[in-house]
Amino acid sequence: MKLTKIEQVNEFLSIVDSCKGDVTLRSLDGDIFNLKSKLSQYIAIAALLGQHGDELELFCSDREDEGKFMQFLMENPSI
């Protein structure tokens, strides 16, 4: 899932914390941010809010987790 701009950061991170499997953000440059790590969360959120937010793609290892983000994206179509 491509992400462009997240204004609901707390809600997004709450979903990440509720996920059973791995959740990662990947950049076009090949950077991979493990969102289950708090340190990586800070770096990834800074990237999403900064200039390169439109170059990041979200991946989930669990299908149920992916459904949580799909629901989040449907509720927040500006992302």
N, C-alpha and C positions, 0 to 999 in steps of 0.2 A: 504494500500500500504506500503510495507516495503521499508525503505530508508537505504542506506548504507553509502554514502559519498556525501556530497553536497559541491561543489566548487563554484557554482553560487549562493552564499548566497543572494546577492541583488535581483537577478531575482526571487528566491524562495520567499523572503519576499514580493516582489512586488505582486506576485500572491496571497499570503495570504491576503494582504491588499485589493485586488480587490474582494475577496470572499464575498458573501452575508450572508452565514451561518457560523456556527461554524467550526473551523479547529483545530484539536487537534493532538498531538503526544502522543503516549502511549508507555511506556517501558515494558519490561518483568516483572519488579518488581511491576508494577501497578501504576507507576507515570503517571500522565496525565498533559500535558502542553497545555494550551489554547493559541494558536498562535495568537489570536486576541488581546492579551495583550502584550504590548511592553516588559514588564519585563519577562514574560514567554518566549517570543521570544529569548531574550538573553540567558536564561538558556537552552532552547531547542537547539539553534544553537551551543552552547558550547558542549552540549551532542552529537550532530550530528558530530561535528568536532573532538570530543575526542574518547576515547576508546570504548564507548558504542553506537556509531552511528549505528552499524549494528543491534542493539536490539530495534530500534524504529519503530513504525508503524504509518502512517498518516491516519486520519479519517476525512471525511467531512460530514456535515449534509445536504448539498445541492448537488444534482446530477450534476448541472452545474459547481459547484466549483470543484467537483471531475474530471470533464472533463478537466478543466484547468491544473490540476496537471498531468493527464494522458498525455496531450500534452507536458508538460514540461519534463516528464520522457522519452517520445519518442524522444524528441530533445536532451536529455542528457542521453544516455543509460548507462553511467558509474555510475549513481546514484543507 
